[in-house]
Amino acid sequence: MNRAGALRRAARAAAAARPRHAEFATEGAAAGGQIVQQPPSGAPPVEGNGQDQGGPNQLHRRFSTLPWTNPVTLQSINPKILKTEYAVRGEIVTRAQNLQQELIVKPGSLPFEEIVYCNIGNPQALSQPPITFFREVVALCDHPNLLDKSETHALFSSDAILRAFRIIDNIPGRTTGAYSHSQGIKVCRDDIAAGIAARDGYPANPEDIFITDGASPGVHMMMQLLISSEKDGILCPIPQYPLYSASIALHGGTLVPYYLNESSGWGLELNELKQQLQAARSGGTNVRALVVINPGNPTGQVLSEENQREIVQFCKEEGLVLLADEVYQENIYAEGKKFNSFKKVARSMGLEDKDVNIVSFQSVSKGYYGECGRRGGYMEVTGLPKDVKDQLYKVASVNLCSNVSGQILMSLVMNPPKPGDESYEQFAEERDSILSSLARRAKVLTEAMNKLEGVSCNAAEGAMYVFPRLDLPERALKAAGAVGMLADVFYARRLLDATGIVMVPGSGFGQVWHTILGSSYLKANVAIFLLRSHRRSLIFVVALASLLHSCRVRLTYA
Ligand SMILES: Cc1ncc(COP(=O)(O)O)c(C=O)c1O
């Protein structure tokens, strides 16, 4: 017998002895992810691609006629995913992307020439340039051979070269292409901790730093740590950045809302916090943490130090973890306002690790750097007991590590050039020009909004957005209802279709509508990212003004 025939016979014998497919079915999902099944004892090891079972034709006859319905359906996937919503990348944005395609395929077919994405703070997508020093260091670390070339000294600043040497020499293997420590490269954590200490005037410990792919994964990790079931609640501001509602929904917890007061400049009132906490607790919810976004997104408020002290005290007394979203710490525009980290405020009150749990989130995506696509961030975890932090480390290690270039960028953001360094002047110029431009735009947009009939807008003290309130006639509600939409979604959709401007309906941030008693106006908010150029901002405002009027007319007669 030839070798091929022998192999075929052996394969047939193995196929006959092979248990049926169903007997092998794993039940991983049903068992919470654990593998509960083993092949029956005595069964031979099974290999091959199935074609051994009588040849390709027979296989075709045996299997192709079996009806097959896809076992993965909306009904069978994790219901928590179905519950999750993320408005800044929601339906309006999907429509905008489709319109963008339409503009490519059929130029001139729409009443505008480009889509202007104001739905999310993505500054470089709207032509904000990156900071030269940051990019130089990252480029040199990514391609360290450049460090040995003489031309490099003509092309890169000397402090960028030195910094790249310092970082790359402290990465095992001298490469950005290797996995790092799960909390992040030690030298990057050292620089981040040094930056925090310089910012706050209180020490920071590199062991408390978890470098992440942007702030978002840090938030998810904390939710994973704190939420076991829907009985666990997280106090969240409304309006809120939808990362929080989405993450709580994904992890199966309960969002306990507290409402920011628009009429007091989106103030965070302690009484409101207390009432909501009480109500949640009496309903049986175990409230674990309080989220504070400072400066606020989408509301732009910057908390006073006094207010922050009250919040820290409240968390201490009520045993809540303070989840402090501080990603807009460099974006403060209002005179007399200043960013204070919650950790600094706690330390200034004499509170240490043993007194209160504070987790601070920071990111390379915002500030003057706007490096959203680089995915760099960190969380500074203070107060949690060592054994709990070990568990958090375990969660981080399941992802192995965050991307190394993002880690380097995060360390540069927290430890930028200093006066006297070769690149300092250029760095300071680039930084100040971006920040002053953002401040100018915040002012221009807010003023323009407030000049529009039926629109009022609190000053954007910080962050990157304005969150105007629109008076929509009751008929707008009816017109929206007739097509099965919320009025603010309807408005944002009409704005997009008429101007190509993408903004986020306030309801996406959980914002409630206010129907003024005795009047027929509906108050809805929309969030708008501060556009890059002045020219564009003005075009945008004019477009908004004219749209508002035409929209009203159309809504009135709809
Ligand atoms: C308040 C707030 N937190 C977190 C994030 C997420 O940022 P990252 O890109 O670092 O994940 C954003 C993004 O816009 C934000 O506005």
Ligand as a Chemical Component Dictionary entry (heavy atoms), coordinates in Angstrom:
data_LIG
# 
_chem_comp.id                   LIG 
_chem_comp.type                 NON-POLYMER 
_chem_comp.pdbx_formal_charge   0 
_chem_comp.three_letter_code    LIG 
# 
loop_
_chem_comp_atom.comp_id 
_chem_comp_atom.atom_id 
_chem_comp_atom.alt_atom_id 
_chem_comp_atom.type_symbol 
_chem_comp_atom.charge 
_chem_comp_atom.model_Cartn_x 
_chem_comp_atom.model_Cartn_y 
_chem_comp_atom.model_Cartn_z 
_chem_comp_atom.pdbx_ordinal 
LIG C1 C1 C 0 -14.400 64.395 30.353 1  
LIG C2 C2 C 0 -13.693 63.405 29.498 2  
LIG N1 N1 N 0 -13.128 62.336 30.073 3  
LIG C3 C3 C 0 -12.498 61.404 29.346 4  
LIG C4 C4 C 0 -12.409 61.515 27.984 5  
LIG C5 C5 C 0 -11.736 60.420 27.211 6  
LIG O1 O1 O 0 -10.479 60.796 26.815 7  
LIG P1 P1 P 0 -9.377  59.793 26.270 8  
LIG O2 O2 O 0 -9.170  60.163 24.831 9  
LIG O3 O3 O 0 -8.185  60.095 27.080 10 
LIG O4 O4 O 0 -9.842  58.407 26.450 11 
LIG C6 C6 C 0 -12.986 62.608 27.338 12 
LIG C7 C7 C 0 -12.945 62.740 25.872 13 
LIG O5 O5 O 0 -13.484 63.643 25.268 14 
LIG C8 C8 C 0 -13.639 63.588 28.117 15 
LIG O6 O6 O 0 -14.208 64.659 27.575 16 
# 
loop_
_chem_comp_bond.comp_id 
_chem_comp_bond.atom_id_1 
_chem_comp_bond.atom_id_2 
_chem_comp_bond.value_order 
_chem_comp_bond.pdbx_ordinal 
LIG C1 C2 SING 1  
LIG C2 N1 SING 2  
LIG C2 C8 DOUB 3  
LIG N1 C3 DOUB 4  
LIG C3 C4 SING 5  
LIG C4 C5 SING 6  
LIG C4 C6 DOUB 7  
LIG C5 O1 SING 8  
LIG O1 P1 SING 9  
LIG P1 O2 DOUB 10 
LIG P1 O3 SING 11 
LIG P1 O4 SING 12 
LIG C6 C7 SING 13 
LIG C6 C8 SING 14 
LIG C7 O5 DOUB 15 
LIG C8 O6 SING 16 
# 
